């Protein structure tokens, strides 16, 4: 038996806007409620976390470690790109 999803409805009116970079990698969600503005920034290149696959447990761990290393490098690159953009804004 599947559980039913109960959706919450905000009590206050909200305005939501999605800003997306031309290359579709950077996303900013802007939400405004009663004059309060909140932003949420994400980079879609790093949404999927590292994982491991294989024909046995050892291979799963080996591919997980390799995927972690690649993910770390990707995160560093995206962090540096974000820092460049931040420096340009200042």
MODELLER restraints for C-alpha pairs under 7 A, 6 or more apart:
rsr = mdl.restraints
at = mdl.atoms
rsr.add(forms.Gaussian(group=physical.xy_distance, feature=features.Distance(at['CA:12:A'], at['CA:33:A']), mean=6.62, stdev=0.5))
rsr.add(forms.Gaussian(group=physical.xy_distance, feature=features.Distance(at['CA:13:A'], at['CA:33:A']), mean=6.26, stdev=0.5))
rsr.add(forms.Gaussian(group=physical.xy_distance, feature=features.Distance(at['CA:14:A'], at['CA:31:A']), mean=6.73, stdev=0.5))
rsr.add(forms.Gaussian(group=physical.xy_distance, feature=features.Distance(at['CA:14:A'], at['CA:32:A']), mean=5.59, stdev=0.5))
rsr.add(forms.Gaussian(group=physical.xy_distance, feature=features.Distance(at['CA:14:A'], at['CA:33:A']), mean=4.80, stdev=0.5))
rsr.add(forms.Gaussian(group=physical.xy_distance, feature=features.Distance(at['CA:15:A'], at['CA:31:A']), mean=5.65, stdev=0.5))
rsr.add(forms.Gaussian(group=physical.xy_distance, feature=features.Distance(at['CA:15:A'], at['CA:32:A']), mean=5.14, stdev=0.5))
rsr.add(forms.Gaussian(group=physical.xy_distance, feature=features.Distance(at['CA:15:A'], at['CA:33:A']), mean=6.74, stdev=0.5))
rsr.add(forms.Gaussian(group=physical.xy_distance, feature=features.Distance(at['CA:16:A'], at['CA:30:A']), mean=5.62, stdev=0.5))
rsr.add(forms.Gaussian(group=physical.xy_distance, feature=features.Distance(at['CA:16:A'], at['CA:31:A']), mean=4.48, stdev=0.5))
rsr.add(forms.Gaussian(group=physical.xy_distance, feature=features.Distance(at['CA:16:A'], at['CA:32:A']), mean=6.51, stdev=0.5))
rsr.add(forms.Gaussian(group=physical.xy_distance, feature=features.Distance(at['CA:17:A'], at['CA:29:A']), mean=5.82, stdev=0.5))
rsr.add(forms.Gaussian(group=physical.xy_distance, feature=features.Distance(at['CA:17:A'], at['CA:30:A']), mean=5.07, stdev=0.5))
rsr.add(forms.Gaussian(group=physical.xy_distance, feature=features.Distance(at['CA:17:A'], at['CA:31:A']), mean=6.51, stdev=0.5))
rsr.add(forms.Gaussian(group=physical.xy_distance, feature=features.Distance(at['CA:18:A'], at['CA:27:A']), mean=6.99, stdev=0.5))
rsr.add(forms.Gaussian(group=physical.xy_distance, feature=features.Distance(at['CA:18:A'], at['CA:28:A']), mean=5.82, stdev=0.5))
rsr.add(forms.Gaussian(group=physical.xy_distance, feature=features.Distance(at['CA:18:A'], at['CA:29:A']), mean=4.62, stdev=0.5))
rsr.add(forms.Gaussian(group=physical.xy_distance, feature=features.Distance(at['CA:18:A'], at['CA:30:A']), mean=6.27, stdev=0.5))
rsr.add(forms.Gaussian(group=physical.xy_distance, feature=features.Distance(at['CA:19:A'], at['CA:27:A']), mean=5.71, stdev=0.5))
rsr.add(forms.Gaussian(group=physical.xy_distance, feature=features.Distance(at['CA:19:A'], at['CA:28:A']), mean=5.02, stdev=0.5))
rsr.add(forms.Gaussian(group=physical.xy_distance, feature=features.Distance(at['CA:19:A'], at['CA:29:A']), mean=6.31, stdev=0.5))
rsr.add(forms.Gaussian(group=physical.xy_distance, feature=features.Distance(at['CA:20:A'], at['CA:26:A']), mean=5.79, stdev=0.5))
rsr.add(forms.Gaussian(group=physical.xy_distance, feature=features.Distance(at['CA:20:A'], at['CA:27:A']), mean=4.65, stdev=0.5))
rsr.add(forms.Gaussian(group=physical.xy_distance, feature=features.Distance(at['CA:20:A'], at['CA:28:A']), mean=6.50, stdev=0.5))
rsr.add(forms.Gaussian(group=physical.xy_distance, feature=features.Distance(at['CA:21:A'], at['CA:27:A']), mean=6.60, stdev=0.5))
rsr.add(forms.Gaussian(group=physical.xy_distance, feature=features.Distance(at['CA:25:A'], at['CA:43:A']), mean=5.41, stdev=0.5))
rsr.add(forms.Gaussian(group=physical.xy_distance, feature=features.Distance(at['CA:25:A'], at['CA:44:A']), mean=5.13, stdev=0.5))
rsr.add(forms.Gaussian(group=physical.xy_distance, feature=features.Distance(at['CA:25:A'], at['CA:45:A']), mean=6.32, stdev=0.5))
rsr.add(forms.Gaussian(group=physical.xy_distance, feature=features.Distance(at['CA:26:A'], at['CA:42:A']), mean=5.99, stdev=0.5))
rsr.add(forms.Gaussian(group=physical.xy_distance, feature=features.Distance(at['CA:26:A'], at['CA:43:A']), mean=4.66, stdev=0.5))
rsr.add(forms.Gaussian(group=physical.xy_distance, feature=features.Distance(at['CA:26:A'], at['CA:44:A']), mean=6.50, stdev=0.5))
rsr.add(forms.Gaussian(group=physical.xy_distance, feature=features.Distance(at['CA:27:A'], at['CA:41:A']), mean=5.77, stdev=0.5))
rsr.add(forms.Gaussian(group=physical.xy_distance, feature=features.Distance(at['CA:27:A'], at['CA:42:A']), mean=5.34, stdev=0.5))
rsr.add(forms.Gaussian(group=physical.xy_distance, feature=features.Distance(at['CA:27:A'], at['CA:43:A']), mean=6.25, stdev=0.5))
rsr.add(forms.Gaussian(group=physical.xy_distance, feature=features.Distance(at['CA:28:A'], at['CA:39:A']), mean=6.44, stdev=0.5))
rsr.add(forms.Gaussian(group=physical.xy_distance, feature=features.Distance(at['CA:28:A'], at['CA:40:A']), mean=5.43, stdev=0.5))
rsr.add(forms.Gaussian(group=physical.xy_distance, feature=features.Distance(at['CA:28:A'], at['CA:41:A']), mean=4.49, stdev=0.5))
rsr.add(forms.Gaussian(group=physical.xy_distance, feature=features.Distance(at['CA:28:A'], at['CA:42:A']), mean=6.52, stdev=0.5))
rsr.add(forms.Gaussian(group=physical.xy_distance, feature=features.Distance(at['CA:29:A'], at['CA:39:A']), mean=5.54, stdev=0.5))
rsr.add(forms.Gaussian(group=physical.xy_distance, feature=features.Distance(at['CA:29:A'], at['CA:40:A']), mean=5.10, stdev=0.5))
rsr.add(forms.Gaussian(group=physical.xy_distance, feature=features.Distance(at['CA:29:A'], at['CA:41:A']), mean=6.62, stdev=0.5))
rsr.add(forms.Gaussian(group=physical.xy_distance, feature=features.Distance(at['CA:30:A'], at['CA:37:A']), mean=6.93, stdev=0.5))
rsr.add(forms.Gaussian(group=physical.xy_distance, feature=features.Distance(at['CA:30:A'], at['CA:38:A']), mean=5.79, stdev=0.5))
rsr.add(forms.Gaussian(group=physical.xy_distance, feature=features.Distance(at['CA:30:A'], at['CA:39:A']), mean=4.56, stdev=0.5))
rsr.add(forms.Gaussian(group=physical.xy_distance, feature=features.Distance(at['CA:30:A'], at['CA:40:A']), mean=6.65, stdev=0.5))
rsr.add(forms.Gaussian(group=physical.xy_distance, feature=features.Distance(at['CA:31:A'], at['CA:37:A']), mean=5.71, stdev=0.5))
rsr.add(forms.Gaussian(group=physical.xy_distance, feature=features.Distance(at['CA:31:A'], at['CA:38:A']), mean=5.29, stdev=0.5))
rsr.add(forms.Gaussian(group=physical.xy_distance, feature=features.Distance(at['CA:31:A'], at['CA:39:A']), mean=6.42, stdev=0.5))
rsr.add(forms.Gaussian(group=physical.xy_distance, feature=features.Distance(at['CA:32:A'], at['CA:38:A']), mean=6.40, stdev=0.5))
rsr.add(forms.Gaussian(group=physical.xy_distance, feature=features.Distance(at['CA:46:A'], at['CA:75:A']), mean=6.95, stdev=0.5))
rsr.add(forms.Gaussian(group=physical.xy_distance, feature=features.Distance(at['CA:50:A'], at['CA:64:A']), mean=6.33, stdev=0.5))
rsr.add(forms.Gaussian(group=physical.xy_distance, feature=features.Distance(at['CA:50:A'], at['CA:67:A']), mean=5.34, stdev=0.5))
rsr.add(forms.Gaussian(group=physical.xy_distance, feature=features.Distance(at['CA:50:A'], at['CA:68:A']), mean=5.31, stdev=0.5))
rsr.add(forms.Gaussian(group=physical.xy_distance, feature=features.Distance(at['CA:50:A'], at['CA:71:A']), mean=6.49, stdev=0.5))
rsr.add(forms.Gaussian(group=physical.xy_distance, feature=features.Distance(at['CA:51:A'], at['CA:64:A']), mean=4.93, stdev=0.5))
rsr.add(forms.Gaussian(group=physical.xy_distance, feature=features.Distance(at['CA:51:A'], at['CA:67:A']), mean=6.41, stdev=0.5))
rsr.add(forms.Gaussian(group=physical.xy_distance, feature=features.Distance(at['CA:52:A'], at['CA:60:A']), mean=4.47, stdev=0.5))
rsr.add(forms.Gaussian(group=physical.xy_distance, feature=features.Distance(at['CA:52:A'], at['CA:61:A']), mean=5.97, stdev=0.5))
rsr.add(forms.Gaussian(group=physical.xy_distance, feature=features.Distance(at['CA:52:A'], at['CA:63:A']), mean=4.75, stdev=0.5))
rsr.add(forms.Gaussian(group=physical.xy_distance, feature=features.Distance(at['CA:52:A'], at['CA:64:A']), mean=3.82, stdev=0.5))
rsr.add(forms.Gaussian(group=physical.xy_distance, feature=features.Distance(at['CA:53:A'], at['CA:59:A']), mean=6.63, stdev=0.5))
rsr.add(forms.Gaussian(group=physical.xy_distance, feature=features.Distance(at['CA:53:A'], at['CA:60:A']), mean=4.42, stdev=0.5))
rsr.add(forms.Gaussian(group=physical.xy_distance, feature=features.Distance(at['CA:53:A'], at['CA:63:A']), mean=6.15, stdev=0.5))
rsr.add(forms.Gaussian(group=physical.xy_distance, feature=features.Distance(at['CA:54:A'], at['CA:60:A']), mean=4.86, stdev=0.5))
